[in-house]
């Protein structure tokens, strides 16, 4: 095994990359939940989305994410409520 694979700097770098991946995936998931909630609210208000309307937005946004910003971690110990992944349209009977 080469010396650089055992170095503390390499391990720390790997942890940093893994943390940033986890953070990015968490932000994408949160954005997806927000987008789904918005689509549900719009459906309740009578908007009938086409498949193209739903496919156009992307949860992988970067313009509203402060990558090196301040994040409140005081409530991280509180588990989120259950997530309902079904998109119910008015015809489905919300």
Order of alpha helices (4+ residues) and beta strands (2+ residues): alpha-alpha
